[in-house]
Amino acid sequence: MLKSLFIIYLSLISIYGEKVKYTNYSLYKVLPKNFDQLRILQELQNGDSKYDFWSHPKSSLDYVSILSSPDNKDVLESVLNENEINYEIKIRNIQDIIDKDVVRTYSRDKVRMEWSAYYKLDDIYNWLDDLAAVYPSVASIIVGGTSYQGRDIKGIKISHGSGRKAIFIEGGIHSREWISPATVNFITNELLTSNDTETQSAARDFDWYIFPVINPDGYVWAHNAV
């Protein structure tokens, strides 16, 4: 859900060239109980662009998530109440959630990332370099190529010996989905540091070719936009 919000947020930046604020925009969780209520939600989605449906009304009568601006919340609640459609306000001010997205600076003396934060490209690349230095017997830096703007597409290879089958992992294809490089970084960290026996076995049994940010130009652009 929050990833969808962040993508929408950055998409509007790319269109209008400025930061967009969602102060007092609210996210509603709506549950239709019958097909008459479902039809009302479908008509609301198809006939009114004032509301942003994060999930579509379906015949399975699943929850529907609707984002509303502060100017249109009263009308939305009136429609829901008049038709006895159950709802709750999951997030009253979406901007508060956006503001909590944390971008931190990587500290090279600790060789450790925080998994509750995002990092810029240079920090990710420095972290990969540090991992290769800390685990030289199994980790080495690899470069998959050069981006359109001349940036290295840097990755890391984890190998405990020759003759193993290879697994290739890439992240950051879509520049605005910051959770993707963060997830790949977490996997990389687990392969090198985990105490879990199954994870250790997976790390030993395969050669791992890992690229956290396959689209470095877009990733840098996305960070500079917010």
Secondary structure, 3 states (H helix, E strand, C coil): CHHHHHHHHHHHHHHHCCCCCCCCCEEEEEECCCHHHHHHHHHHHHHCCCEEECCCCCCCCCCEEEEECCCCHHHHHHHHHHCCCEEEEEECCHHHHHHCCCECCCCCCCCCCCCCCECCHHHHHHHHHHHHHHCCCCEEEEEEEECCCCCEEEEEEECCCCCCEEEEEECCCCCCCCHHHHHHHHHHHHHHHCCCHHHHHHHHHEEEEEECCCCHHHHHHHHHCC
